[in-house]
Amino acid sequence: MRNDALLAKAISSGKLAEVKALLDSGVAVESDDDHGEPGLALGLACSLGFADIIRELVSRGARVNFPDNSAPTSPLSMAIRHGKREATRTLIELGATLPPGINTGLSPEEISRAQEKASGKNSGLTLDPALSDWLSDFEEITIEGRTGVDTQILEDEILRDARR
């Protein structure tokens, strides 16, 4: 089986550890031959809604933006078309550019928060280094199939408790 097919199979299974192992073994995150479709791995992860795999692929060099993010094969279009709100939000957090007039399925507030994360803003909050180190021990939790959960409230509560 070709390497890009192995990667596609691991992504389809939703097993982040398998995706990482393949990438660690040298499998290219973007197809490097004429047989593969550019952006296939990330597009597949977006269409299936695996936010953790999306983050991993982008951290390994997958392109978030296509020349036209409204193109049917762009990662953003794949996430939107398949109704994967968390994948759409993750792409925006990772810097995906929204084409004018595109309906993401997210509220304006969700888009704004995701764009703030992309630009490195943190709601005007400046953390001291000790608190920042403490927060780095927390793991991000993704709950598949849950939509409309405002995690900003949870983040604010954690920060408030950490200051006490």
SEVEXGU-353909 format. One record per atom (N, C-alpha, C): x, y, z; residue in three letters; atom name. Coordinates in steps of 0.05 Angstrom, whole numbers, plus 5000, padded with zeros to 4 digits. Example, Ala and Ser with C-alpha at 12.3 -4.5 7.8 and 13.67 -1.06 7.14 Angstrom:
<rs>
<r <5264 4886 5156> 'ALA' 'N'>
<r <5246 4910 5156> 'ALA' 'CA'>
<r <5264 4934 5156> 'ALA' 'C'>
<r <5257 4955 5142> 'SER' 'N'>
<r <5273 4979 5143> 'SER' 'CA'>
<r <5258 5001 5157> 'SER' 'C'>
</rs>
This chain:
<rs>
<r <5017 4977 5000> 'MET' 'N'>
<r <5000 5000 5000> 'MET' 'CA'>
<r <5018 5025 5000> 'MET' 'C'>
<r <5011 5045 4984> 'ARG' 'N'>
<r <5027 5069 4982> 'ARG' 'CA'>
<r <5025 5085 5008> 'ARG' 'C'>
<r <5045 5101 5014> 'ASN' 'N'>
<r <5046 5116 5039> 'ASN' 'CA'>
<r <5022 5135 5042> 'ASN' 'C'>
<r <5014 5149 5020> 'ASP' 'N'>
<r <4992 5167 5023> 'ASP' 'CA'>
<r <4966 5152 5028> 'ASP' 'C'>
<r <4963 5127 5018> 'ALA' 'N'>
<r <4940 5111 5024> 'ALA' 'CA'>
<r <4940 5102 5053> 'ALA' 'C'>
<r <4964 5095 5063> 'LEU' 'N'>
<r <4966 5088 5092> 'LEU' 'CA'>
<r <4958 5111 5110> 'LEU' 'C'>
<r <4967 5135 5102> 'LEU' 'N'>
<r <4960 5159 5118> 'LEU' 'CA'>
<r <4930 5163 5116> 'LEU' 'C'>
<r <4918 5161 5093> 'ALA' 'N'>
<r <4889 5165 5090> 'ALA' 'CA'>
<r <4874 5144 5107> 'ALA' 'C'>
<r <4883 5120 5107> 'LYS' 'N'>
<r <4870 5099 5123> 'LYS' 'CA'>
<r <4872 5106 5153> 'LYS' 'C'>
<r <4895 5115 5162> 'ALA' 'N'>
<r <4898 5122 5191> 'ALA' 'CA'>
<r <4880 5146 5198> 'ALA' 'C'>
<r <4878 5166 5180> 'ILE' 'N'>
<r <4861 5189 5185> 'ILE' 'CA'>
<r <4832 5180 5186> 'ILE' 'C'>
<r <4824 5163 5167> 'SER' 'N'>
<r <4797 5153 5166> 'SER' 'CA'>
<r <4789 5138 5192> 'SER' 'C'>
<r <4808 5125 5204> 'SER' 'N'>
<r <4802 5111 5229> 'SER' 'CA'>
<r <4800 5130 5253> 'SER' 'C'>
<r <4809 5154 5250> 'GLY' 'N'>
<r <4808 5174 5271> 'GLY' 'CA'>
<r <4828 5169 5293> 'GLY' 'C'>
<r <4848 5153 5288> 'LYS' 'N'>
<r <4868 5147 5309> 'LYS' 'CA'>
<r <4893 5165 5306> 'LYS' 'C'>
<r <4894 5185 5323> 'LEU' 'N'>
<r <4915 5204 5322> 'LEU' 'CA'>
<r <4943 5191 5326> 'LEU' 'C'>
<r <4945 5171 5343> 'ALA' 'N'>
<r <4970 5158 5347> 'ALA' 'CA'>
<r <4981 5145 5322> 'ALA' 'C'>
<r <4963 5133 5306> 'GLU' 'N'>
<r <4972 5121 5281> 'GLU' 'CA'>
<r <4981 5142 5261> 'GLU' 'C'>
<r <4966 5164 5260> 'VAL' 'N'>
<r <4974 5186 5242> 'VAL' 'CA'>
<r <5001 5197 5250> 'VAL' 'C'>
<r <5006 5201 5276> 'LYS' 'N'>
<r <5032 5211 5285> 'LYS' 'CA'>
<r <5054 5191 5278> 'LYS' 'C'>
<r <5049 5165 5282> 'ALA' 'N'>
<r <5069 5145 5277> 'ALA' 'CA'>
<r <5077 5145 5247> 'ALA' 'C'>
<r <5058 5147 5230> 'LEU' 'N'>
<r <5064 5148 5201> 'LEU' 'CA'>
<r <5080 5173 5194> 'LEU' 'C'>
<r <5071 5196 5204> 'LEU' 'N'>
<r <5086 5221 5199> 'LEU' 'CA'>
<r <5114 5220 5210> 'LEU' 'C'>
<r <5117 5208 5234> 'ASP' 'N'>
<r <5143 5205 5247> 'ASP' 'CA'>
<r <5161 5187 5230> 'ASP' 'C'>
<r <5149 5168 5216> 'SER' 'N'>
<r <5165 5149 5200> 'SER' 'CA'>
<r <5173 5160 5173> 'SER' 'C'>
<r <5164 5185 5168> 'GLY' 'N'>
<r <5172 5198 5143> 'GLY' 'CA'>
<r <5151 5201 5121> 'GLY' 'C'>
<r <5127 5191 5127> 'VAL' 'N'>
<r <5106 5195 5107> 'VAL' 'CA'>
<r <5100 5224 5105> 'VAL' 'C'>
<r <5099 5234 5080> 'ALA' 'N'>
<r <5094 5262 5075> 'ALA' 'CA'>
<r <5065 5270 5081> 'ALA' 'C'>
<r <5062 5293 5094> 'VAL' 'N'>
<r <5035 5303 5101> 'VAL' 'CA'>
<r <5021 5312 5076> 'VAL' 'C'>
<r <5036 5321 5056> 'GLU' 'N'>
<r <5025 5328 5030> 'GLU' 'CA'>
<r <5036 5309 5009> 'GLU' 'C'>
<r <5020 5299 4991> 'SER' 'N'>
<r <5029 5280 4971> 'SER' 'CA'>
<r <5052 5293 4955> 'SER' 'C'>
<r <5073 5278 4952> 'ASP' 'N'>
<r <5096 5289 4938> 'ASP' 'CA'>
<r <5101 5276 4911> 'ASP' 'C'>
<r <5080 5264 4900> 'ASP' 'N'>
<r <5082 5252 4873> 'ASP' 'CA'>
<r <5058 5261 4856> 'ASP' 'C'>
<r <5057 5252 4831> 'ASP' 'N'>
<r <5036 5260 4813> 'ASP' 'CA'>
<r <5010 5244 4817> 'ASP' 'C'>
<r <5011 5224 4835> 'HIS' 'N'>
<r <4987 5207 4838> 'HIS' 'CA'>
<r <4969 5217 4860> 'HIS' 'C'>
<r <4979 5232 4879> 'GLY' 'N'>
<r <4963 5241 4901> 'GLY' 'CA'>
<r <4951 5268 4896> 'GLY' 'C'>
<r <4930 5274 4910> 'GLU' 'N'>
<r <4916 5300 4909> 'GLU' 'CA'>
<r <4927 5318 4930> 'GLU' 'C'>
<r <4937 5342 4923> 'PRO' 'N'>
<r <4947 5361 4943> 'PRO' 'CA'>
<r <4926 5367 4964> 'PRO' 'C'>
<r <4933 5365 4989> 'GLY' 'N'>
<r <4914 5371 5011> 'GLY' 'CA'>
<r <4895 5349 5018> 'GLY' 'C'>
<r <4899 5325 5006> 'LEU' 'N'>
<r <4880 5303 5010> 'LEU' 'CA'>
<r <4879 5295 5040> 'LEU' 'C'>
<r <4902 5293 5053> 'ALA' 'N'>
<r <4902 5284 5081> 'ALA' 'CA'>
<r <4886 5304 5099> 'ALA' 'C'>
<r <4892 5330 5096> 'LEU' 'N'>
<r <4878 5349 5112> 'LEU' 'CA'>
<r <4848 5351 5104> 'LEU' 'C'>
<r <4842 5350 5079> 'GLY' 'N'>
<r <4814 5350 5070> 'GLY' 'CA'>
<r <4799 5327 5081> 'GLY' 'C'>
<r <4811 5303 5082> 'LEU' 'N'>
<r <4798 5280 5093> 'LEU' 'CA'>
<r <4792 5284 5123> 'LEU' 'C'>
<r <4812 5293 5138> 'ALA' 'N'>
<r <4809 5298 5167> 'ALA' 'CA'>
<r <4787 5319 5171> 'ALA' 'C'>
<r <4785 5339 5154> 'CYS' 'N'>
<r <4765 5360 5157> 'CYS' 'CA'>
<r <4737 5349 5151> 'CYS' 'C'>
<r <4735 5332 5130> 'SER' 'N'>
<r <4708 5322 5123> 'SER' 'CA'>
<r <4698 5302 5144> 'SER' 'C'>
<r <4717 5290 5159> 'LEU' 'N'>
<r <4709 5271 5180> 'LEU' 'CA'>
<r <4706 5285 5207> 'LEU' 'C'>
<r <4717 5310 5209> 'GLY' 'N'>
<r <4714 5325 5234> 'GLY' 'CA'>
<r <4733 5319 5256> 'GLY' 'C'>
<r <4757 5309 5249> 'PHE' 'N'>
<r <4777 5302 5270> 'PHE' 'CA'>
<r <4795 5325 5276> 'PHE' 'C'>
<r <4787 5343 5295> 'ALA' 'N'>
<r <4802 5367 5301> 'ALA' 'CA'>
<r <4830 5361 5310> 'ALA' 'C'>
<r <4834 5340 5326> 'ASP' 'N'>
<r <4861 5334 5336> 'ASP' 'CA'>
<r <4879 5326 5313> 'ASP' 'C'>
<r <4869 5312 5294> 'ILE' 'N'>
<r <4885 5304 5270> 'ILE' 'CA'>
<r <4890 5328 5253> 'ILE' 'C'>
<r <4870 5345 5250> 'ILE' 'N'>
<r <4874 5370 5235> 'ILE' 'CA'>
<r <4897 5386 5246> 'ILE' 'C'>
<r <4897 5389 5273> 'ARG' 'N'>
<r <4919 5405 5286> 'ARG' 'CA'>
<r <4946 5391 5280> 'ARG' 'C'>
<r <4947 5365 5282> 'GLU' 'N'>
<r <4972 5351 5278> 'GLU' 'CA'>
<r <4982 5354 5250> 'GLU' 'C'>
<r <4964 5351 5230> 'LEU' 'N'>
<r <4973 5353 5202> 'LEU' 'CA'>
<r <4983 5381 5196> 'LEU' 'C'>
<r <4969 5401 5207> 'VAL' 'N'>
<r <4978 5429 5202> 'VAL' 'CA'>
<r <5004 5434 5216> 'VAL' 'C'>
<r <5008 5423 5239> 'SER' 'N'>
<r <5034 5427 5253> 'SER' 'CA'>
<r <5057 5414 5238> 'SER' 'C'>
<r <5050 5395 5221> 'ARG' 'N'>
<r <5070 5380 5205> 'ARG' 'CA'>
<r <5072 5391 5177> 'ARG' 'C'>
<r <5059 5413 5171> 'GLY' 'N'>
<r <5062 5426 5145> 'GLY' 'CA'>
<r <5039 5425 5125> 'GLY' 'C'>
<r <5017 5414 5133> 'ALA' 'N'>
<r <4993 5414 5115> 'ALA' 'CA'>
<r <4984 5443 5112> 'ALA' 'C'>
<r <4976 5450 5088> 'ARG' 'N'>
<r <4967 5477 5082> 'ARG' 'CA'>
<r <4938 5481 5090> 'ARG' 'C'>
<r <4933 5501 5107> 'VAL' 'N'>
<r <4906 5508 5116> 'VAL' 'CA'>
<r <4891 5522 5094> 'VAL' 'C'>
<r <4905 5540 5080> 'ASN' 'N'>
<r <4892 5556 5059> 'ASN' 'CA'>
<r <4899 5546 5031> 'ASN' 'C'>
<r <4879 5545 5015> 'PHE' 'N'>
<r <4882 5541 4986> 'PHE' 'CA'>
<r <4881 5568 4972> 'PHE' 'C'>
<r <4890 5570 4947> 'PRO' 'N'>
<r <4887 5596 4934> 'PRO' 'CA'>
<r <4858 5606 4934> 'PRO' 'C'>
<r <4839 5587 4934> 'ASP' 'N'>
<r <4810 5594 4936> 'ASP' 'CA'>
<r <4798 5576 4957> 'ASP' 'C'>
<r <4794 5586 4981> 'ASN' 'N'>
<r <4782 5569 5003> 'ASN' 'CA'>
<r <4753 5562 4998> 'ASN' 'C'>
<r <4741 5573 4977> 'SER' 'N'>
<r <4713 5565 4971> 'SER' 'CA'>
<r <4713 5542 4951> 'SER' 'C'>
<r <4737 5534 4941> 'ALA' 'N'>
<r <4739 5511 4922> 'ALA' 'CA'>
<r <4729 5486 4937> 'ALA' 'C'>
<r <4715 5469 4923> 'PRO' 'N'>
<r <4704 5445 4936> 'PRO' 'CA'>
<r <4724 5427 4949> 'PRO' 'C'>
<r <4749 5427 4940> 'THR' 'N'>
<r <4769 5409 4952> 'THR' 'CA'>
<r <4786 5423 4974> 'THR' 'C'>
<r <4780 5448 4980> 'SER' 'N'>
<r <4796 5461 5001> 'SER' 'CA'>
<r <4788 5449 5028> 'SER' 'C'>
<r <4806 5449 5047> 'PRO' 'N'>
<r <4799 5438 5074> 'PRO' 'CA'>
<r <4775 5452 5086> 'PRO' 'C'>
<r <4774 5479 5084> 'LEU' 'N'>
<r <4751 5494 5095> 'LEU' 'CA'>
<r <4725 5485 5083> 'LEU' 'C'>
<r <4724 5482 5056> 'SER' 'N'>
<r <4699 5474 5043> 'SER' 'CA'>
<r <4692 5445 5051> 'SER' 'C'>
<r <4712 5428 5054> 'MET' 'N'>
<r <4706 5400 5062> 'MET' 'CA'>
<r <4693 5400 5090> 'MET' 'C'>
<r <4703 5415 5108> 'ALA' 'N'>
<r <4692 5415 5135> 'ALA' 'CA'>
<r <4664 5427 5135> 'ALA' 'C'>
<r <4660 5449 5121> 'ILE' 'N'>
<r <4633 5461 5120> 'ILE' 'CA'>
<r <4613 5443 5106> 'ILE' 'C'>
<r <4620 5432 5083> 'ARG' 'N'>
<r <4602 5415 5068> 'ARG' 'CA'>
<r <4592 5391 5084> 'ARG' 'C'>
<r <4610 5381 5101> 'HIS' 'N'>
<r <4603 5357 5117> 'HIS' 'CA'>
<r <4591 5364 5144> 'HIS' 'C'>
<r <4587 5390 5149> 'GLY' 'N'>
<r <4575 5399 5174> 'GLY' 'CA'>
<r <4592 5395 5198> 'GLY' 'C'>
<r <4618 5396 5195> 'LYS' 'N'>
<r <4637 5391 5218> 'LYS' 'CA'>
<r <4645 5418 5230> 'LYS' 'C'>
<r <4628 5428 5248> 'ARG' 'N'>
<r <4632 5454 5260> 'ARG' 'CA'>
<r <4659 5456 5275> 'ARG' 'C'>
<r <4666 5436 5290> 'GLU' 'N'>
<r <4691 5437 5305> 'GLU' 'CA'>
<r <4715 5438 5286> 'GLU' 'C'>
<r <4713 5423 5265> 'ALA' 'N'>
<r <4735 5424 5245> 'ALA' 'CA'>
<r <4737 5451 5232> 'ALA' 'C'>
<r <4714 5463 5226> 'THR' 'N'>
<r <4713 5490 5214> 'THR' 'CA'>
<r <4725 5510 5233> 'THR' 'C'>
<r <4717 5509 5258> 'ARG' 'N'>
<r <4728 5527 5279> 'ARG' 'CA'>
<r <4759 5523 5282> 'ARG' 'C'>
<r <4767 5498 5282> 'THR' 'N'>
<r <4796 5492 5284> 'THR' 'CA'>
<r <4812 5504 5261> 'THR' 'C'>
<r <4801 5501 5237> 'LEU' 'N'>
<r <4815 5512 5213> 'LEU' 'CA'>
<r <4817 5543 5216> 'LEU' 'C'>
<r <4796 5556 5225> 'ILE' 'N'>
<r <4797 5585 5229> 'ILE' 'CA'>
<r <4818 5592 5250> 'ILE' 'C'>
<r <4818 5577 5272> 'GLU' 'N'>
<r <4838 5581 5293> 'GLU' 'CA'>
<r <4866 5578 5283> 'GLU' 'C'>
<r <4870 5561 5263> 'LEU' 'N'>
<r <4896 5555 5251> 'LEU' 'CA'>
<r <4903 5574 5228> 'LEU' 'C'>
<r <4885 5594 5223> 'GLY' 'N'>
<r <4891 5614 5204> 'GLY' 'CA'>
<r <4877 5612 5177> 'GLY' 'C'>
<r <4857 5595 5174> 'ALA' 'N'>
<r <4842 5594 5149> 'ALA' 'CA'>
<r <4829 5620 5143> 'ALA' 'C'>
<r <4831 5629 5118> 'THR' 'N'>
<r <4819 5654 5110> 'THR' 'CA'>
<r <4790 5648 5100> 'THR' 'C'>
<r <4771 5663 5110> 'LEU' 'N'>
<r <4743 5659 5102> 'LEU' 'CA'>
<r <4737 5676 5077> 'LEU' 'C'>
<r <4728 5662 5056> 'PRO' 'N'>
<r <4720 5677 5032> 'PRO' 'CA'>
<r <4695 5694 5038> 'PRO' 'C'>
<r <4693 5717 5025> 'PRO' 'N'>
<r <4669 5734 5030> 'PRO' 'CA'>
<r <4643 5719 5025> 'PRO' 'C'>
<r <4625 5722 5044> 'GLY' 'N'>
<r <4598 5710 5040> 'GLY' 'CA'>
<r <4596 5681 5046> 'GLY' 'C'>
<r <4617 5667 5054> 'ILE' 'N'>
<r <4615 5638 5059> 'ILE' 'CA'>
<r <4600 5633 5084> 'ILE' 'C'>
<r <4583 5613 5084> 'ASN' 'N'>
<r <4567 5605 5107> 'ASN' 'CA'>
<r <4581 5582 5121> 'ASN' 'C'>
<r <4594 5588 5143> 'THR' 'N'>
<r <4610 5568 5158> 'THR' 'CA'>
<r <4593 5551 5176> 'THR' 'C'>
<r <4569 5560 5183> 'GLY' 'N'>
<r <4553 5545 5202> 'GLY' 'CA'>
<r <4559 5553 5230> 'GLY' 'C'>
<r <4578 5571 5234> 'LEU' 'N'>
<r <4586 5581 5260> 'LEU' 'CA'>
<r <4573 5609 5265> 'LEU' 'C'>
<r <4569 5615 5290> 'SER' 'N'>
<r <4558 5642 5296> 'SER' 'CA'>
<r <4580 5663 5293> 'SER' 'C'>
<r <4572 5688 5289> 'PRO' 'N'>
<r <4593 5709 5287> 'PRO' 'CA'>
<r <4612 5709 5311> 'PRO' 'C'>
<r <4601 5703 5335> 'GLU' 'N'>
<r <4618 5703 5359> 'GLU' 'CA'>
<r <4638 5680 5358> 'GLU' 'C'>
<r <4629 5657 5349> 'GLU' 'N'>
<r <4648 5634 5346> 'GLU' 'CA'>
<r <4670 5641 5326> 'GLU' 'C'>
<r <4663 5653 5304> 'ILE' 'N'>
<r <4682 5660 5284> 'ILE' 'CA'>
<r <4702 5680 5295> 'ILE' 'C'>
<r <4692 5700 5309> 'SER' 'N'>
<r <4709 5721 5321> 'SER' 'CA'>
<r <4729 5709 5341> 'SER' 'C'>
<r <4719 5691 5359> 'ARG' 'N'>
<r <4737 5678 5378> 'ARG' 'CA'>
<r <4758 5662 5364> 'ARG' 'C'>
<r <4750 5647 5343> 'ALA' 'N'>
<r <4770 5631 5329> 'ALA' 'CA'>
<r <4790 5648 5315> 'ALA' 'C'>
<r <4781 5670 5304> 'GLN' 'N'>
<r <4800 5689 5290> 'GLN' 'CA'>
<r <4819 5702 5310> 'GLN' 'C'>
<r <4809 5707 5335> 'GLU' 'N'>
<r <4826 5718 5356> 'GLU' 'CA'>
<r <4848 5698 5363> 'GLU' 'C'>
<r <4841 5673 5365> 'LYS' 'N'>
<r <4861 5652 5370> 'LYS' 'CA'>
<r <4882 5651 5348> 'LYS' 'C'>
<r <4872 5654 5323> 'ALA' 'N'>
<r <4890 5653 5300> 'ALA' 'CA'>
<r <4910 5676 5301> 'ALA' 'C'>
<r <4901 5699 5310> 'SER' 'N'>
<r <4918 5723 5311> 'SER' 'CA'>
<r <4935 5725 5336> 'SER' 'C'>
<r <4931 5706 5354> 'GLY' 'N'>
<r <4947 5705 5379> 'GLY' 'CA'>
<r <4936 5722 5401> 'GLY' 'C'>
<r <4912 5734 5397> 'LYS' 'N'>
<r <4900 5749 5418> 'LYS' 'CA'>
<r <4888 5731 5438> 'LYS' 'C'>
<r <4887 5739 5463> 'ASN' 'N'>
<r <4875 5723 5484> 'ASN' 'CA'>
<r <4856 5740 5501> 'ASN' 'C'>
<r <4837 5753 5487> 'SER' 'N'>
<r <4817 5770 5500> 'SER' 'CA'>
<r <4829 5791 5519> 'SER' 'C'>
<r <4853 5801 5511> 'GLY' 'N'>
<r <4865 5822 5527> 'GLY' 'CA'>
<r <4878 5812 5552> 'GLY' 'C'>
<r <4879 5786 5557> 'LEU' 'N'>
<r <4889 5775 5582> 'LEU' 'CA'>
<r <4919 5770 5579> 'LEU' 'C'>
<r <4935 5780 5598> 'THR' 'N'>
<r <4963 5774 5598> 'THR' 'CA'>
<r <4969 5756 5622> 'THR' 'C'>
<r <4982 5734 5616> 'LEU' 'N'>
<r <4988 5715 5637> 'LEU' 'CA'>
<r <5016 5718 5647> 'LEU' 'C'>
<r <5020 5715 5673> 'ASP' 'N'>
<r <5048 5715 5682> 'ASP' 'CA'>
<r <5059 5687 5676> 'ASP' 'C'>
<r <5086 5685 5674> 'PRO' 'N'>
<r <5099 5660 5665> 'PRO' 'CA'>
<r <5091 5636 5683> 'PRO' 'C'>
<r <5089 5639 5709> 'ALA' 'N'>
<r <5082 5617 5726> 'ALA' 'CA'>
<r <5054 5606 5720> 'ALA' 'C'>
<r <5035 5624 5715> 'LEU' 'N'>
<r <5008 5615 5709> 'LEU' 'CA'>
<r <5008 5602 5681> 'LEU' 'C'>
<r <5023 5613 5663> 'SER' 'N'>
<r <5024 5602 5636> 'SER' 'CA'>
<r <5035 5573 5637> 'SER' 'C'>
<r <5056 5569 5653> 'ASP' 'N'>
<r <5067 5542 5656> 'ASP' 'CA'>
<r <5047 5523 5669> 'ASP' 'C'>
<r <5032 5532 5688> 'TRP' 'N'>
<r <5012 5516 5701> 'TRP' 'CA'>
<r <4990 5508 5682> 'TRP' 'C'>
<r <4981 5527 5665> 'LEU' 'N'>
<r <4960 5521 5645> 'LEU' 'CA'>
<r <4970 5502 5624> 'LEU' 'C'>
<r <4996 5502 5618> 'SER' 'N'>
<r <5005 5484 5597> 'SER' 'CA'>
<r <5003 5455 5604> 'SER' 'C'>
<r <4998 5449 5630> 'ASP' 'N'>
<r <4994 5421 5638> 'ASP' 'CA'>
<r <4966 5411 5631> 'ASP' 'C'>
<r <4948 5428 5623> 'PHE' 'N'>
<r <4921 5420 5616> 'PHE' 'CA'>
<r <4920 5410 5587> 'PHE' 'C'>
<r <4904 5390 5583> 'GLU' 'N'>
<r <4900 5379 5556> 'GLU' 'CA'>
<r <4874 5390 5545> 'GLU' 'C'>
<r <4875 5396 5519> 'GLU' 'N'>
<r <4850 5405 5505> 'GLU' 'CA'>
<r <4832 5381 5501> 'GLU' 'C'>
<r <4807 5384 5507> 'ILE' 'N'>
<r <4787 5362 5505> 'ILE' 'CA'>
<r <4769 5368 5481> 'ILE' 'C'>
<r <4766 5349 5464> 'THR' 'N'>
<r <4747 5351 5442> 'THR' 'CA'>
<r <4725 5331 5446> 'THR' 'C'>
<r <4701 5340 5446> 'ILE' 'N'>
<r <4678 5321 5449> 'ILE' 'CA'>
<r <4664 5319 5422> 'ILE' 'C'>
<r <4668 5297 5409> 'GLU' 'N'>
<r <4656 5293 5383> 'GLU' 'CA'>
<r <4626 5292 5385> 'GLU' 'C'>
<r <4612 5304 5366> 'GLY' 'N'>
<r <4583 5303 5365> 'GLY' 'CA'>
<r <4570 5324 5382> 'GLY' 'C'>
<r <4585 5340 5396> 'ARG' 'N'>
<r <4574 5361 5413> 'ARG' 'CA'>
<r <4578 5388 5399> 'ARG' 'C'>
<r <4557 5402 5394> 'THR' 'N'>
<r <4559 5428 5382> 'THR' 'CA'>
<r <4546 5449 5400> 'THR' 'C'>
<r <4554 5474 5397> 'GLY' 'N'>
<r <4542 5495 5412> 'GLY' 'CA'>
<r <4552 5497 5440> 'GLY' 'C'>
<r <4573 5483 5447> 'VAL' 'N'>
<r <4584 5484 5474> 'VAL' 'CA'>
<r <4604 5507 5475> 'VAL' 'C'>
<r <4599 5526 5492> 'ASP' 'N'>
<r <4617 5550 5494> 'ASP' 'CA'>
<r <4640 5544 5513> 'ASP' 'C'>
<r <4662 5536 5502> 'THR' 'N'>
<r <4686 5529 5518> 'THR' 'CA'>
<r <4699 5554 5530> 'THR' 'C'>
<r <4693 5578 5519> 'GLN' 'N'>
<r <4705 5602 5530> 'GLN' 'CA'>
<r <4698 5606 5559> 'GLN' 'C'>
<r <4673 5598 5567> 'ILE' 'N'>
<r <4665 5600 5595> 'ILE' 'CA'>
<r <4682 5582 5612> 'ILE' 'C'>
<r <4687 5558 5603> 'LEU' 'N'>
<r <4704 5539 5618> 'LEU' 'CA'>
<r <4732 5550 5621> 'LEU' 'C'>
<r <4743 5561 5599> 'GLU' 'N'>
<r <4770 5572 5600> 'GLU' 'CA'>
<r <4772 5595 5619> 'GLU' 'C'>
<r <4752 5613 5619> 'ASP' 'N'>
<r <4751 5635 5638> 'ASP' 'CA'>
<r <4750 5626 5667> 'ASP' 'C'>
<r <4735 5605 5672> 'GLU' 'N'>
<r <4733 5594 5700> 'GLU' 'CA'>
<r <4760 5583 5709> 'GLU' 'C'>
<r <4773 5569 5691> 'ILE' 'N'>
<r <4799 5557 5698> 'ILE' 'CA'>
<r <4819 5579 5704> 'ILE' 'C'>
<r <4820 5600 5688> 'LEU' 'N'>
<r <4838 5622 5692> 'LEU' 'CA'>
<r <4832 5637 5719> 'LEU' 'C'>
<r <4806 5641 5724> 'ARG' 'N'>
<r <4798 5654 5749> 'ARG' 'CA'>
<r <4807 5637 5773> 'ARG' 'C'>
<r <4802 5611 5772> 'ASP' 'N'>
<r <4810 5593 5794> 'ASP' 'CA'>
<r <4841 5592 5797> 'ASP' 'C'>
<r <4855 5594 5775> 'ALA' 'N'>
<r <4884 5592 5776> 'ALA' 'CA'>
<r <4896 5617 5790> 'ALA' 'C'>
<r <4882 5639 5788> 'ARG' 'N'>
<r <4892 5664 5800> 'ARG' 'CA'>
<r <4888 5664 5830> 'ARG' 'C'>
<r <4870 5647 5840> 'ARG' 'N'>
<r <4864 5647 5869> 'ARG' 'CA'>
<r <4886 5634 5885> 'ARG' 'C'>
</rs>
